[in-house]
Amino acid sequence: MPECFELELTDGVAHLRMSRPEAMNTMTPAFWRELPALVGELSDAGEARAIVLSSTGKHFTAGMDLAVFQGGSLGLAPKDEEPGRARSRTRQAALVFQESFNALEKARVPVLAAIQGGCIGGGVDMISACDARYCTADAFFCIQEINLGLTADVGTLQRLPKLIPAGVVRELAYTGRRMNAARAKEVGLVNEVYPTQEAMLASVLEIAGEIAERSPLAIWGTKQMLNYARDHSVEDGLEYVATWQAGMFFGTDMAEAFQAKAEKRKPVFPNNPPTRRGS
């Protein structure tokens, strides 16, 4: 059983909840192991067609747990280790943390974040790697690392400028100020703001359900293309989608979509085939 998460899978929608409200859902060493494992398994199995990432309690997450800085979780070296090798441990630890959130981006299905209360530090890194974000009226976002004398290093500074204006990112990253829900909606960080967590979850699960009704193969391709287009030129993106279509276009999903429309029913699509990461 996971220590930090609860998981439900219903009608193609996986609801992954952070489950340590008494500790403000801080990111313990177990969190960094469990998140990529759970997301990777959901993506690889093919049964889930959308993932809703939510939380419990007053706050979405307070970010990194102090336990990560203790007991060797950061890969800190013995005092007498050769300096170059000692520094390499710190670099490798950062890369491991980054891969935990990269899993959200690499998943074959969309990941929707439902945020209540505080989304602090590592929480911003995490939601920046999701496909879409929604929040409650009491939510706020803070790049907390600068308030601790650190540079954020798990994705915020790389992904957030692709989501909201660069000047807004820089102000938040340099000052450590909180951005409230209304401002987050204004700059495009979140798609919608809801009065309560219950209303938010009902709406986000409904959106995920709509996604789950679409062709999972087409959804996978769409996510791949959007992520690729974000990091490449228009010309490169067009070349990539042409190559993708050459391999994926000749399935039966389009025929089923047209047939269902003619018969005035919802289409029924097979799941994506199971896969094994690295195979």
C-alpha positions as CSV (number, residue, x, y, z in Angstrom):
1,M,0.0,0.0,0.0
2,P,1.3,3.5,-0.8
3,E,2.2,5.7,2.1
4,C,1.4,9.0,0.4
5,F,-1.4,8.3,-2.1
6,E,-4.9,6.8,-2.5
7,L,-5.9,5.5,-5.9
8,E,-9.3,4.8,-7.5
9,L,-9.9,3.8,-11.1
10,T,-13.5,4.1,-12.5
11,D,-14.6,4.1,-16.1
12,G,-11.1,4.9,-17.4
13,V,-10.5,7.8,-14.9
14,A,-7.8,7.3,-12.3
15,H,-8.2,9.5,-9.3
16,L,-4.8,9.8,-7.5
17,R,-5.1,11.6,-4.2
18,M,-2.3,12.7,-1.9
19,S,-3.3,11.3,1.5
20,R,-1.3,12.9,4.3
21,P,-3.5,15.9,5.3
22,E,-2.2,15.9,8.8
23,A,1.3,16.7,7.4
24,M,0.0,19.1,4.7
25,N,0.9,16.5,2.2
26,T,4.6,17.2,2.3
27,M,6.8,15.3,-0.1
28,T,8.6,12.7,1.9
29,P,11.1,10.2,0.4
30,A,8.3,7.8,-0.1
31,F,6.3,10.4,-2.1
32,W,9.2,10.7,-4.6
33,R,9.2,6.9,-5.2
34,E,5.5,6.4,-5.2
35,L,4.4,9.1,-7.6
36,P,6.4,8.0,-10.7
37,A,5.7,4.4,-9.9
38,L,1.9,4.9,-9.7
39,V,1.7,7.2,-12.7
40,G,3.9,5.0,-14.8
41,E,1.9,1.9,-13.9
42,L,-1.4,3.7,-14.9
43,S,0.1,4.9,-18.1
44,D,1.6,1.5,-19.1
45,A,-1.4,-0.7,-18.2
46,G,-3.6,1.1,-20.7
47,E,-6.8,0.9,-18.7
48,A,-6.7,4.5,-17.4
49,R,-7.5,7.1,-20.0
50,A,-7.1,10.2,-17.8
51,I,-5.6,10.9,-14.4
52,V,-7.0,13.4,-11.8
53,L,-4.3,14.4,-9.3
54,S,-5.9,15.9,-6.2
55,S,-5.2,16.2,-2.5
56,T,-6.8,16.0,1.0
57,G,-7.1,18.4,3.9
58,K,-6.7,22.2,3.9
59,H,-3.7,22.4,1.6
60,F,-2.8,20.7,-1.7
61,T,0.9,20.4,-0.6
62,A,3.4,22.3,1.5
63,G,6.2,21.0,-0.7
64,M,9.4,19.2,0.3
65,D,9.4,17.4,3.6
66,L,12.3,17.9,5.9
67,A,12.9,14.2,6.0
68,V,14.2,14.4,2.4
69,F,17.2,16.5,3.7
70,Q,18.0,13.9,6.3
71,G,19.2,10.3,6.3
72,G,20.9,10.4,2.9
73,S,17.8,11.0,0.8
74,L,19.6,13.8,-1.1
75,G,22.5,11.5,-1.8
76,L,24.8,13.6,0.4
77,A,28.3,12.4,0.5
78,P,30.5,11.5,3.4
79,K,32.7,14.4,4.6
80,D,35.9,12.8,3.4
81,E,34.7,11.9,-0.1
82,E,36.6,13.4,-3.1
83,P,34.9,16.7,-4.0
84,G,34.0,16.0,-7.6
85,R,32.3,12.7,-6.7
86,A,30.6,14.3,-3.7
87,R,29.1,17.1,-6.0
88,S,28.0,14.4,-8.5
89,R,25.8,12.9,-5.8
90,T,23.9,16.1,-5.4
91,R,23.4,16.4,-9.1
92,Q,22.1,12.8,-9.4
93,A,19.7,13.4,-6.6
94,A,18.2,16.4,-8.3
95,L,17.8,14.4,-11.5
96,V,16.0,11.6,-9.6
97,F,13.5,14.2,-8.1
98,Q,13.0,15.7,-11.6
99,E,12.1,12.3,-13.0
100,S,9.3,11.9,-10.5
101,F,7.5,14.9,-12.1
102,N,8.7,14.0,-15.6
103,A,6.5,10.9,-15.2
104,L,3.4,13.2,-15.3
105,E,4.5,14.6,-18.6
106,K,5.6,11.3,-20.1
107,A,2.3,9.5,-19.2
108,R,0.3,8.4,-22.3
109,V,-2.8,10.0,-20.8
110,P,-3.6,13.6,-19.7
111,V,-3.1,14.5,-16.0
112,L,-5.4,17.1,-14.5
113,A,-4.4,18.8,-11.2
114,A,-7.2,19.8,-8.8
115,I,-5.7,22.2,-6.2
116,Q,-7.0,23.4,-2.9
117,G,-5.3,25.7,-0.4
118,G,-1.6,26.1,-0.6
119,C,0.4,24.8,-3.5
120,I,3.9,25.5,-2.3
121,G,7.4,24.8,-3.5
122,G,7.5,21.4,-5.0
123,G,3.8,21.6,-5.5
124,V,4.3,24.2,-8.2
125,D,7.0,22.0,-9.8
126,M,4.4,19.2,-9.8
127,I,1.4,21.0,-11.2
128,S,3.6,22.6,-13.9
129,A,4.2,19.1,-15.3
130,C,0.4,18.4,-15.5
131,D,-1.7,18.9,-18.6
132,A,-4.2,21.3,-17.0
133,R,-4.8,22.8,-13.6
134,Y,-8.0,23.8,-11.7
135,C,-8.2,25.3,-8.2
136,T,-10.4,26.4,-5.4
137,A,-11.0,30.1,-4.5
138,D,-8.8,29.8,-1.4
139,A,-5.8,28.4,-3.4
140,F,-2.5,30.1,-3.6
141,F,0.8,29.3,-5.3
142,C,4.3,30.0,-4.1
143,I,7.8,29.4,-5.4
144,Q,9.0,28.8,-1.9
145,E,12.5,27.8,-2.7
146,I,13.8,31.4,-3.0
147,N,12.5,32.1,0.6
148,L,14.8,29.3,1.8
149,G,17.9,30.5,-0.1
150,L,17.5,27.9,-2.8
151,T,17.0,27.9,-6.6
152,A,14.0,25.8,-7.6
153,D,15.4,22.8,-9.4
154,V,12.6,20.3,-10.1
155,G,10.8,21.9,-13.1
156,T,9.1,25.2,-12.0
157,L,11.7,27.4,-13.7
158,Q,11.7,25.3,-16.9
159,R,8.0,24.7,-17.3
160,L,6.2,27.7,-15.8
161,P,7.5,30.2,-18.4
162,K,5.8,28.0,-21.0
163,L,2.5,28.3,-19.2
164,I,2.3,31.9,-18.0
165,P,4.0,35.2,-19.0
166,A,7.8,35.2,-18.3
167,G,7.6,38.5,-16.3
168,V,5.1,37.0,-13.9
169,V,7.2,33.9,-13.4
170,R,10.3,36.0,-12.7
171,E,8.4,38.1,-10.1
172,L,7.2,35.0,-8.3
173,A,10.6,33.3,-8.5
174,Y,12.6,36.3,-7.3
175,T,10.2,37.4,-4.5
176,G,8.7,34.2,-3.2
177,R,5.3,36.0,-3.1
178,R,2.0,34.1,-3.1
179,M,-0.2,34.2,-6.2
180,N,-3.9,33.9,-5.3
181,A,-6.4,31.9,-7.3
182,A,-7.9,34.9,-9.1
183,R,-4.5,36.0,-10.3
184,A,-3.7,32.4,-11.3
185,K,-6.8,32.3,-13.5
186,E,-6.0,35.8,-14.9
187,V,-2.5,34.8,-16.1
188,G,-3.7,31.3,-17.3
189,L,-2.0,29.1,-14.8
190,V,-5.4,27.5,-14.0
191,N,-8.4,26.8,-16.3
192,E,-11.1,27.5,-13.7
193,V,-11.6,28.5,-10.1
194,Y,-14.3,26.9,-7.9
195,P,-15.9,28.0,-4.7
196,T,-15.3,24.6,-2.9
197,Q,-13.1,21.5,-3.3
198,E,-16.2,19.4,-3.7
199,A,-17.4,21.5,-6.7
200,M,-13.9,21.5,-8.2
201,L,-13.5,17.7,-7.9
202,A,-17.0,17.1,-9.4
203,S,-16.1,19.3,-12.4
204,V,-12.6,18.0,-12.9
205,L,-13.7,14.4,-12.7
206,E,-16.4,15.2,-15.3
207,I,-13.8,16.7,-17.6
208,A,-11.6,13.6,-17.1
209,G,-14.7,11.5,-18.0
210,E,-15.1,13.3,-21.2
211,I,-11.5,12.7,-22.1
212,A,-11.9,9.0,-21.2
213,E,-14.7,8.7,-23.8
214,R,-12.4,9.8,-26.7
215,S,-10.1,7.6,-28.6
216,P,-7.2,6.8,-26.2
217,L,-4.9,6.4,-29.2
218,A,-5.8,9.9,-30.5
219,I,-5.5,11.4,-27.0
220,W,-2.0,9.9,-26.6
221,G,-1.0,11.3,-30.0
222,T,-2.5,14.7,-29.1
223,K,-0.5,14.9,-25.8
224,Q,2.7,13.8,-27.6
225,M,2.2,16.5,-30.2
226,L,1.4,19.3,-27.8
227,N,4.5,18.5,-25.6
228,Y,6.7,18.2,-28.7
229,A,5.4,21.5,-30.2
230,R,6.1,23.3,-26.9
231,D,9.8,22.5,-27.2
232,H,10.3,22.7,-31.0
233,S,9.6,24.9,-34.0
234,V,6.4,24.8,-35.9
235,E,8.2,23.1,-38.8
236,D,9.6,20.4,-36.5
237,G,6.2,19.8,-35.0
238,L,4.6,19.4,-38.4
239,E,7.2,16.9,-39.4
240,Y,6.7,14.9,-36.2
241,V,2.9,14.7,-36.5
242,A,3.2,13.6,-40.1
243,T,5.5,10.7,-39.0
244,W,3.2,9.9,-36.0
245,Q,0.1,9.8,-38.3
246,A,1.9,7.4,-40.7
247,G,2.1,4.9,-37.9
248,M,-1.1,5.6,-35.9
249,F,-3.7,6.8,-38.4
250,F,-4.8,3.5,-39.9
251,G,-6.7,2.2,-36.9
252,T,-10.4,1.6,-36.6
253,D,-11.1,4.4,-34.1
254,M,-12.1,7.0,-36.8
255,A,-14.5,4.5,-38.3
256,E,-16.1,3.8,-34.9
257,A,-16.4,7.5,-34.3
258,F,-18.3,8.0,-37.6
259,Q,-20.4,4.9,-37.1
260,A,-21.4,6.0,-33.5
261,K,-22.4,9.4,-34.7
262,A,-24.6,7.9,-37.5
263,E,-26.2,5.6,-34.9
264,K,-26.6,8.4,-32.4
265,R,-24.6,6.6,-29.6
266,K,-21.4,7.1,-27.8
267,P,-18.4,5.5,-29.5
268,V,-16.6,2.6,-27.9
269,F,-12.8,2.5,-28.3
270,P,-10.4,-0.2,-27.2
271,N,-7.8,0.7,-24.6
272,N,-4.2,1.5,-25.7
273,P,-2.1,-1.7,-25.6
274,P,-0.2,-2.3,-22.4
275,T,3.4,-1.4,-22.6
276,R,6.5,-1.9,-20.4
277,R,8.6,1.2,-19.7
278,G,12.0,0.8,-21.4
279,S,11.0,-2.2,-23.5
